[in-house]
Amino acid sequence: MNEVVIVVLAIVALVAAVIIYGVVSTTMGYEEDVNENYIPDRLERMLGKDPQKKNEKKP
């Protein structure tokens, strides 16, 4: 049972690290984030998604 807890905590720590990296790298200007979703565009391209700018609503 202890092994399961350790594995779950490790997975949570890895996911948190990726999220923190995305937020810090985009706010500090190290990575480009065209669509402003705090996921660096380089990672989005690696996952096969095409980052696009958000459409601005016009009145």
Secondary structure as GFF3:
##gff-version 3
##sequence-region A 1 59
A	DSSP	alpha_helix	2	27	.	.	.	ID=ss1
A	DSSP	alpha_helix	41	46	.	.	.	ID=ss2
###
